[in-house]
Every structure is written in C-alpha cells, then in structure tokens.
Amino acid sequence: DAGVIQSPRHEVTEMGQEVTLRCKPISGHDYLFWYRQTMMRGLELLIYFNNNVPIDDSGMPEDRFSAKMPNASFSTLKIQPSEPRDSAVYFCASSTPSGTIGDEQFFGPGTRLTVL
Amino acid sequence: DQQVKQNSPSLSVQEGRISILNCDYTNSMFDYFLWYKKYPAEGPTFLISISSIKDKNEDGRFTVFLNKSAKHLSLHIVPSQPGDSAVYFCAARAGSSNTGKLIFGQGTTLQVKP
C-alpha cells in the first residue's frame, strides 16, 4: 500500500486566497483525521470522519476552515480566506480501530502551508 | 486546555546513554496511550503503545511506563542511537466510546549526539 497521500506537499499563498489541501487515506481505513502542527500546541486535531461522515469538528478554528469527505478515498481541507496565522504543517491520517489493540493512526507526509 | 502535556520541548543525550521522554495527562478516562516519532519533512509514525491495564510495555530498545495514579507516562530508549534523533509525540485515547480519536501532546525534540 502507498500509505496516506497528501497534496500538495508545499503551498505558498497570499493572504485572502483560498487554499485546498487534499488527502487520500489508506484503502480500507474507515477513519480519517486532519491535524495541524504548530510549535506551541503540537498536533492539534481539527476534524475527523468515520465512514465519510464528520464526527467531531470541534477543533476547527474558525468558519474559514471546512472539510469534506465525498467518498472513502478522498478528503479535502479548505481555508477561505487564508490568513498568515494559518501557516503550519497540516497532516492527514487514517486508521481502522479494532478496539482491542488501540487506535494506531497512519499519517501522510503533511502539507507545509505558508500564507504571506 | 492541554489534556496531554509534554513539558520538555527538547532533550539532548549522548549516544549509548538512556533517553527518557515524559508525558503527563489530565483526563482519567484515557485508556490507551501511544508514542509517535517524527522525522523532519515526514509524518509521525507509530512507535509503541500501552493499555491502561498495564504499567509497562517493552519493544526492543523502547519501553513505555505508565503511572496511572500520577497520570504520567514515560518513554525510555536504551541505548540511544543518533538515528533516534526526532520529535516524539505522546498521545492518548479517551475510552472505547471515542474509538478513533487521539489527543496529542506538543512533542519533545530528542537529539542523540554521537
């Protein structure tokens, strides 16, 4: 398996522009997570899906952030309009929790977003 | 509110010595704990985990200890190797009813000097 795939790997945009980050989870995984990594807060969970349905979006910082999962193999995280404080590394992860061995999540390589 | 805290942003250790990374949590409902390792420009990868019914889990050079009364866990790496230099995140799961969701700490950057 190719693992979790994220695109683009790097994104540089200007304040006010729309940014769309993409993720393809591991085939067969029924959970998908979006995280943001910052120095101060480490890995923050933004939103997660189970079987394509958003379960918990309490980590989404503002209405400028939105996420969708139209099918089991694709998800997007959109920021509109983007602001300099959104600059961070955004990770997508997927898992298939068994309940007995814990919930190991598999992470993509991340998208480094810079908003000028 | 940080439910999972790694109070040491960085740690430097000599090759061959023991590395001890610490993690504290506040939620007594957490029942499963994991450690992830992250190299630059890569996503975090799973390292080792422990259930709340245990107080120790060992995998080669890596051992995780859990002290439930103190709400504290630690990761021991012995002997440390230069390839262990990375950011280490601890994470916790809040019970089987929240299966799937993990809460991560801020991370600790480990540097192992040759």
Chai-1 contact restraints between the chains, C-beta under 6 A:
chainA,res_idxA,chainB,res_idxB,connection_type,confidence,min_distance_angstrom,max_distance_angstrom,comment,restraint_id
A,Y31,B,G100,contact,1.0,0.0,6.0,A-B,restraint_1
A,G42,B,F104,contact,1.0,0.0,6.0,A-B,restraint_2
A,G42,B,G105,contact,1.0,0.0,6.0,A-B,restraint_3
A,G42,B,Q106,contact,1.0,0.0,6.0,A-B,restraint_4
A,G42,B,G107,contact,1.0,0.0,6.0,A-B,restraint_5
A,L43,B,F104,contact,1.0,0.0,6.0,A-B,restraint_6
A,F91,B,G43,contact,1.0,0.0,6.0,A-B,restraint_7
A,P97,B,T99,contact,1.0,0.0,6.0,A-B,restraint_8
A,P97,B,G100,contact,1.0,0.0,6.0,A-B,restraint_9
A,G99,B,S96,contact,1.0,0.0,6.0,A-B,restraint_10
A,G99,B,T99,contact,1.0,0.0,6.0,A-B,restraint_11
A,G102,B,Y32,contact,1.0,0.0,6.0,A-B,restraint_12
A,G102,B,S49,contact,1.0,0.0,6.0,A-B,restraint_13
A,D103,B,R93,contact,1.0,0.0,6.0,A-B,restraint_14
A,D103,B,G100,contact,1.0,0.0,6.0,A-B,restraint_15
A,E104,B,F46,contact,1.0,0.0,6.0,A-B,restraint_16
A,F107,B,G43,contact,1.0,0.0,6.0,A-B,restraint_17
A,F107,B,P44,contact,1.0,0.0,6.0,A-B,restraint_18
A,G108,B,G43,contact,1.0,0.0,6.0,A-B,restraint_19
A,P109,B,E42,contact,1.0,0.0,6.0,A-B,restraint_20
A,P109,B,G43,contact,1.0,0.0,6.0,A-B,restraint_21
A,G110,B,G43,contact,1.0,0.0,6.0,A-B,restraint_22
